[in-house]
Amino acid sequence: MPELRKNPITLNWVIISTERSKRPSDFIKSQDHKEKVSRSESCPFCYGNEDKTPPEVLVYREENSPPNSKGWSVRVVPNKFPALSQSESSPERNHTPLFETLSGYGVHEVIVESPDHSATLGEYSQEQTDKVMSALLERYRDIRKDSQIRYIQIFKNSRAVAGASLSHPHFQLIAMPLIPSIVDKELLQGRNYYVEHNSCIFCSIIEEEIKTGTRIIAENNRFIAFCPHASRFPFETWFFPKEHRPNFDSMDEEDVSDLSTILRSVIGKFEENLNSPPYNLILHTAPLDLEGKEYYHWHLELLPRLTIVAGFEWGTNFYINPTPPESAAQFLRASSLL
């Protein structure tokens, strides 16, 4: 029988549709995204094309190599076509009784993960993944100094189906003067749970997942990865620091290393066992003013694009997931890469 499950953080419902059930192995047959893309002369992120991007704002490169040239391993540049920009005026509101506008003030950057056009996050060395995570962290810490910025969104769109306009591996960062509504909702539920239970709802979820064990994919000293109880999509995976941490930039070097390790492992499993499906990787973190420090817990959400969001989902905000998260986690745990 189908089962309705409620996300305790957002209060949204999902349908685990056993009537149209798909075994995890079904996605191996139905998906065929695994391909290698060679270097493109026109790709602005490729080695040797540094002049095709705005000047770098952060780079990890060989000693004594000149800026905006070859010799780099990770490179951060402003987005050439930014969604938000610091060149806009300060974020002042204009509103009527019905409508409200805000100038498009903010920051939009691209974190180019590797000089290799066909590289993937699951294939990087530990050192390379550490550099990527360190670059994200360094930019987050620098941008948060702008008092007009309230939230920094970091995300990765892997492949065109997931929204990537360029196939070269990269993250994006958009800093904005508003808090996203999904984070507002998480903060509200976190606050309500904290008032009632005197504990963080995210920490409680982690404790429950460790206790049951059925949805855990991987864990190490500092991080855990699991398919959430109310997974919206087949193989949806959340990555949490085990210790209560409200903000992404609370990480130290050991955190960066453990996060890199578990990301490489889990995404490597996706790439090896599910034919490298398109996915989105999204950061959820507390606002920069530290609202919710007692009851918010930063995390990453990995959302594979293995099913299509259609009219029912758009009309109801209920997602239909044909693969129970317990089955998805068991399949990935048993795969060869961990």
N, C-alpha and C positions, 0 to 999 in steps of 0.2 A: 504493500500500500504506500502511496505517496506520504510524505511527512513535511509539515510546516515547522521551520525552526526560526527562532527569533535571535537576532544579534543583540546581546545585552548592552552593547555600547551605543549603537545607533538606533536601536529599537526597530530596525527594519526586518522584515520577514523574508525568508527564502523558501523555496519549495524543493525539497530533495525528491526528485521524481523517479521513484523506483519503477514505475510503469513504463518509462522510456529509458530504463537504466542502461548506462554504458559502463562496461568494465574498463579499468584503466588501460588495458592493452588495446582496446578498440581505437584509441587515439593514435597509436603507432601506425595502424593501417590507414586511417582516414586523413592523417596529416602528412605532408611531405614538404616541409619548409627548409630542410637541411641542405644548404648550398654554400659554396664558397664564392665570394665575389672578389674579383681581382681589383688591383689598384686602378683608380680612374684618374686620368689626366685632368678631368674637370672637377674632381672632388676637392672642395676647399680644405678638407681636414687631412688630406693625404700628405705624406712626407714629401717635401719639395714644393708644396703649394701654399706655404705660409703667407705669401703675399696676397692670397685670395680671401683672407679673413681680416677683420680689424686687428690691431695690435694686441698681443697677448697681455693679460692682466696678472697671470700667474703661470709659471712654467717650471717643470722639473727637467733639466737638461744637462748635457755633458759640460763639465767645467770648461770655462773659457770659450764656449760656443756663443756666437753673437745672438742677440734677441731676434725673434721672428725669422728664424732660419732653421735648417736641419739641426739634429743633435738632441732633440727633445724626446721624452718618454711619455709625459702627460702635459697637455697644454690647455689653458683656459682663456677663452676669448669672448668679447661681447657678441651677442647674437646680431647678425647683420640686419635682421628684420625683427626688431624687438617688439614683444607684446606690450611691455612697459619700459619707460626710459627715464633716467634721471635728468634728461634735458627738458622734461616737462615741468610745469610749474609745481609748486608745493601742493600736496593733495588736499585742496580745499573743496568742501562740498557745496553744491548748488542744488536746491530742491524747491519743488512746488508741493502743494498738498498731496499730489499724486506721484510725481516722478522725482528721481534724485540722480545726480551725476557727480562724478569725482574725476579730477584730472588724472591722466594715465601715468602717474609718477611711479617709478620702481626701477628694478634691475633685471635684466634678462641676459644670462650668460650660457655658454656652451662649454662643457668639460670634455675635451677630446681625450678618450681613454688610452689610445695607443696609436703609434704611427702606422700600424698594420690595418689596412682597410678591411680585411676579412677576419680579424680577430674577434673573439667572443669572450664575455665575462667568465664563462665556465672553463675557458682554456688558458687564461692568464696564469702566469707564475704568481706565487705568493707575493713576491716583491712588487710586481706590477699592480696587483689588486690593492696592496697596501698604499701604493702611490695614488691610485684613483680615489680611495676613501680619504686619504690625507688631503688631497686637493679639494674635495667637497667640503671637508671640515674647515680647511683654511679659508676658503671663500665665505663660508657661512659665518665664521667668526669675524671676518673683516667687514662684511656687509651689515651685520647686526649693529655696527657702530653708528649707522645712520638712524637718527632718532625718529625719522618719518616712516621707517619701515616697521611693520608690525608682525609680518610673517614671511618666512622663507620656505618656498616649496622647491624641493629637489625631486626630479623624476627622470626615468629612462624609458623611452619608447623604442622597443626592439622590433624592427621590421615594419614595412609599410602598413600592414594591417593594423598594427598597434599605434600608428600615427607618426612613424619616423619618415621625414621627408628626405633624409640622407641615410644611406646604409652604413656609412662609416660609424663604428661604435662610439657613442657619446651619451653623456648625461646632460640635462639642462637644469638651470636654476633660475627661478623667477621669484624676486622679492617684491612684496606688495604692501600697500598701506592699510590693507584690510585683513581680517582673519577669515579664512574660508568657512562657509556655512557648515561643512562636514566636521571641521575641527570644533566649531562652536557647539555642535550637537554632541560631540564626544566629551567636550568640557562639561556641558550641562549634566550628562548622565554620570560622568565621573564625579562631579560635585554631589549629585544626589546620592550616589552609592556611598561616598565618603561620609556624608552626614549621617546616613543610616547605619553603616557598618564600621566606621572609623578606619577604613582601609581603602587602598587603591583598587578599583575594579579590574584594571589590567593585571596587577600583581595577583589578584585572586584567580583570574583566568589562567595565568601561567602556572600557578600552584595546582589548579584542577587538571590542566593538561599533563603536567608531570605525574600527578597521582594516577590518572587513568592510562596515559601512555599510548592510547590507540591512535591519536592524531599527530603524534610527534614524528617528524622526518629526521631531524638531526639536532644535536646540541653539543656544546663544548663548555669550557669553564665559565664563559661570560654571556653566551647567547644561546637562544633556543629558536628552532624553526618548526612550525606546525601548520597543519591545515585547520582553519578555524571551524568550530562546531556548526556555524551557519554560513558555510562557504557559499559565495555567490556563483562561483565558477569552478569547474573541475580543476583540481590541483592548486587552487588558490592557497597561497602560503604567506604566513606572517612571521617576521623575524623580530624578536624582542631581546633587549638586554635583560638578563635575569635579575639584576639588581634594579631597584626603583630609580629610574632616571627620567625626568620630565623633558629634558632638552637634548637634542642631537649633539650639540657642541660640548656636552659634558664628558665626551669620550677622551681617554688617554691612549697612549701608544699600545698598551696591551689590549684595550677594547678594539682599536682599529685592526689589530692583527687577528683577533678572534672573529670579528665581524667579516673581515676579508675571507677567512678560512671557511666559515659556514656559508657565505654567499657563493663562493667558488664551488663548493661541494654540491649545494642544492641546485644551483643553476646548471652545473655540469651534469647532474642527473637528468634535468629537464632536456638538455641538449642531446644527451646520449640516448635516453630512453623514450623521448617523445618527439624525436625528429626536429629538435630546435624550434618549438612553436613561437609565434610572435607573443610578446608579453609587455606589460607595463610594470615598472618597479617604482613605487611611490613612497616618499617619506611622509610620515605623520609625526609632528612634534608640537610641543607647547608653544604658544605665542612668545614673542621676544620679551614681552613685559613680565614673563614668568607666571602668568595666570595659570593656575592649576598645578603648581609645583608639588603639592601634596597628593594630587589624585590623577595627574596625567602621566603617561608613560610612553616615551617616543618609540616608534617602531617603523619597520618597512613592510609594505604590502606588495607581494608579487602576484600579478593578475594575468595568467595565461589567456590568450585569445583562442580558446579551443571550441567555443560555442558562439553563436550569434545572438546579440541582444536585439530583440525584436519588439513588436507592438505591445505585447503583454507587459514586458519589463518597463518600457517607456511609459505606458499608461498607468501602471500600478506601483512602480518602484519595488515590485517583488521580482526576484530573479529565480529562474528555473535551472537547477543544477542536476544533470542526469547521473552524476557520479558522487556517491557519498564520500565525505572527506576522510572517513575511516579507511575506505578502500584505497583512495588516492595515496594517503600517507603510507599504508602498508606496502603498496606497490613501489613507492620511491625508497622506502627503508630497505626493501629487499634488493634494490638495484645494485649494480656492481661498483658504483663509484663512491663509497664512503668508508 
